[in-house]
Amino acid sequence: MPPSPSDERKCPGEKYAISEAVCRGRITRHFPKCKTCKWREVTAGPADDAPEPDVDLDTIFKAYDIRGLVDTQITKTVAWKVGFATARHLAGRLPEGARPEDQWIAVGHDMRPTSAPFSQAVAQGIRAAGVGAILIGEIETPAIYYAVGSMKLLGGIQVTASHNPITYNGFKITGPKCVPVGIGSGLEVIKEIAAGIEDTDAQPVGPLRHQDISSGYLLHVKKFAGAIKPMQIVLDASNGMASKWVPSLLREFIVEIESLNLERSGRFAHEPNPLKEAALEDLKRRVRATGAACGACFDGDADRVGFVDETGETVANDLITALLVPEFLRDERGATIVYDLRSTRALKEEILKHGGVPRREKVGHSFMKHALRETNAPFGGELSGHSYYRDNYFCDSAVITLLKVLTVLSKHPDETLGELIAPLRRYVTTGEVNFEVEDKEGMIRKLAQTFSDGTVDFLDGVTVEYDAWWFNCRPSNTEPLLRLTLEADNVQVKDEMYEKLIGILGEPSEH
């Protein structure tokens, strides 16, 4: 019988639990008890001698990363090619006189059973291109940014598929100074180089080293915390990377933790995506049962976090961004705060109220990070749960966001999270709703024409603003979908305008 995500990982007949890393190591060394162990199937990676299929790179290279199904799309050969092509691309952008062999690329990986062997293959590819590889082990994705930024590396590659099912894997790539690499900023070049590789047997000539970044990384994120007072929270790690460091970090601040889904077993108790209400059900129940100050749910690679208040009510991420605005503008009035264009109007109002400059931006981490750099903004947030910090190398970090929220709660001991958020709930929203539309550009033009009496812009899809309501409708990068967000002053206006838009867009998709 396969284990459940809540089971303790133990060797057959042994008293004490072991970590997944120890488990995987025993399997690799053919430990005798592994033959009959229920954990073997969920821990072992793909067989080394399994034949690998030809992979169409167009199917796995996405707008911001590389992702696909393990064995059929993401293989060790693909991992090697990604490492080699990334190293070639980044080394090719070095200034004249700089030597590739003096450069290093960090390689980290998440908790998926296939991630460790894929990270080894990535490192081999990097070294075959003549660049050094630093294996930094099992980490949350924000730690790759710390490694690249703090050690001034040529780049970093994180092996992860974020919130996708365990049958998926992939690669997130960052360049020098933690500048993201996506389509339009180098990922298309990496794909072209990878597509032209015929020989993957080239010997590694670049150096290799292993490095534990744990202590430095934890010292770095702790700098973002204020005076956090003792309190109780519920932490749902979603069987992902948040369980590696977050529990021990919070205990340093004397935060009592009710834990959910800490086991990094290669199995998910729920979809590791805090945007999905279904993923928050257990968290909400536990918060209500324990009387905790709040609940926090991380995604699989721990670069996003979602919150529920003390009553178990979901707190949208744009409201979390609005809550944190005063923390950054208190000592830096006139600074820019960046937010994605799906966010509530209340966020812009809070930025102006506290003396900041609102910067509305396209959806996506590459656009957000570019805007932060361009304006030297100390902070930015997306509706998706990504929050960005200038002093974190202009990158996103979920654990920093958690520490910031706990800092705000500690500054207001007589108010609950729900009470602090209540004044920010000034408007009502549909949330983001998907519609299947084949001619996405044509529909966007139709919407702009239909609502031309409003204030129209095309920053990302089409946005139309009126005094009492507004909407944004933007295209998916990879699917025949339009994504609609509508916000209004009251429920009646919201419902009326939503029905009008449905009459144009068709019925919402469950996709």
Beta strands, then each sheet from edge to edge (+ up, - down):
strand 1: 66-69
strand 2: 104-109
strand 3: 132-138
strand 4: 155-159
strand 5: 168-174
strand 6: 208-210
strand 7: 231-236
strand 8: 255-260
strand 9: 294-298
strand 10: 305-308
strand 11: 314-315
strand 12: 336-340
strand 13: 357-361
strand 14: 379-381
strand 15: 387-389
strand 16: 395-396
strand 17: 428-436
strand 18: 455-457
strand 19: 462-465
strand 20: 469-475
strand 21: 481-488
sheet 1: 1+ 5- 4+ 2+ 3+ 6+
sheet 2: 8+ 7+ 9+ 10- 11+
sheet 3: 13+ 12+ 14+ 15- 16+
sheet 4: 17+ 21- 20+ 19- 18+
end
